[in-house]
């Protein structure tokens, strides 16, 4: 079974969405985890415990299409998470990457803008981009 790790900056929106989409659309042939490059002291925090309009938009955008990320737990990137994955999809800005991601053959970079502090419409647009990228990724991977 293929193990995929999705990474964004805060492990709240893009990577949580991608994990949910992958685990749903891979039909049990693969499994995904997610983490962030700038989680730090928020390691272990539940997404539903973050009180901000932007996070509420992230949760609502997924609920609108039948997915619930509110119980997701934030994780900070570690070398062990990278080592354990077969593929690593990074959506975090390159200036937030730890050195061990650079030149790693497992890494794929998706240039998807962080919708934090934008509009709800922009959040939904970004969610749809992530969903499409995950569906395309699954269709191209050998699960």
C-alpha positions in Angstrom: 0.0 0.0 0.0 1.4 3.4 -1.0 2.0 5.9 1.8 1.8 9.6 0.8 2.7 12.5 3.0 1.1 15.9 2.2 2.8 19.0 3.6 1.8 22.6 3.8 2.9 25.5 6.0 0.6 25.3 9.1 -1.0 21.8 8.6 -4.5 23.3 8.8 -5.8 23.7 5.3 -4.1 22.5 2.1 -2.4 19.4 3.6 -5.4 18.4 5.7 -7.6 18.7 2.6 -5.2 16.7 0.5 -5.0 13.9 3.1 -8.8 13.7 3.3 -9.2 13.6 -0.5 -6.4 11.1 -1.0 -7.7 8.7 1.7 -11.2 9.0 0.2 -10.4 8.7 -3.5 -7.6 6.1 -3.3 -10.2 3.4 -2.4 -8.1 1.9 0.3 -5.1 1.3 -2.1 -3.1 4.0 -0.5 -3.0 6.0 2.8 -2.0 9.5 3.4 -0.8 11.5 6.4 -0.1 15.2 6.6 2.1 17.7 8.4 3.3 21.3 8.3 6.6 23.1 8.0 5.6 25.7 10.6 3.6 23.9 13.2 6.2 24.2 16.0 4.6 24.5 19.5 1.2 23.8 18.0 2.1 20.1 17.5 -1.0 18.0 18.5 -3.5 20.9 18.3 -6.9 20.0 16.9 -8.0 22.1 14.0 -11.4 22.7 15.6 -9.6 24.4 18.6 -8.1 27.1 16.5 -10.3 30.2 16.6 -9.9 32.2 13.5 -12.1 33.1 10.6 -9.5 31.6 8.2 -9.6 28.2 9.9 -13.4 28.3 10.1 -13.4 28.9 6.4 -11.1 25.9 5.9 -13.4 23.6 7.9 -16.6 25.0 6.3 -15.2 24.6 2.7 -14.7 20.9 3.3 -18.0 20.4 5.1 -19.7 21.9 2.2 -18.6 19.0 0.0 -19.0 16.3 2.6 -15.6 16.1 4.3 -14.8 16.9 8.0 -11.3 18.1 8.8 -12.3 19.7 12.2 -10.9 16.8 14.2 -7.5 16.8 12.3 -4.4 17.0 14.5 -1.6 19.3 13.5 1.9 17.7 13.1 5.2 19.2 12.6 7.4 17.8 9.8 10.1 15.4 10.8 12.8 13.4 8.9 11.0 10.2 10.1 7.7 11.2 8.5 9.6 11.8 5.2 11.5 8.5 5.5 8.3 6.6 6.2 6.5 7.9 3.1 6.7 6.5 -0.4 5.8 10.0 -1.9 5.9 13.4 -0.4 3.8 16.2 -1.8 4.8 19.7 -0.6 2.6 22.8 -0.9 4.5 24.9 1.6 6.5 27.9 0.4 10.1 26.8 -0.4 11.6 29.2 2.2 9.9 27.2 5.0 11.3 23.8 3.9 13.8 22.0 6.1 17.1 21.1 4.4 16.3 17.4 4.3 13.4 18.1 1.8 15.7 19.7 -0.8 16.8 17.3 -3.5 14.8 14.4 -2.0 13.7 12.1 -4.8 10.3 11.4 -3.1 9.3 15.1 -3.2 6.8 16.6 -5.6 6.1 20.3 -5.3 2.6 21.7 -5.9 2.6 25.5 -6.2 -0.8 26.1 -4.5 -1.3 29.4 -2.8 -2.1 29.5 0.9 -5.7 30.8 1.2 -5.1 32.0 4.8 -6.6 35.4 5.5 -8.3 35.6 2.1 -12.0 35.3 1.2 -14.2 32.3 1.6 -14.5 32.2 -2.1 -10.7 32.0 -2.5 -10.6 29.2 0.1 -13.1 27.2 -1.9 -11.2 27.9 -5.1 -8.0 26.6 -3.4 -9.8 23.6 -2.0 -11.0 22.7 -5.5 -7.5 23.0 -6.9 -6.2 20.7 -4.2 -9.0 18.2 -4.9 -8.3 18.1 -8.6 -4.5 17.8 -8.0 -5.1 14.8 -5.7 -7.5 13.1 -8.2 -4.9 13.6 -11.0 -2.1 12.4 -8.7 -4.0 9.2 -7.8 -4.7 8.5 -11.5 -1.0 8.8 -12.3 0.4 6.9 -9.4 0.8 3.1 -9.3 -1.3 2.3 -6.2 
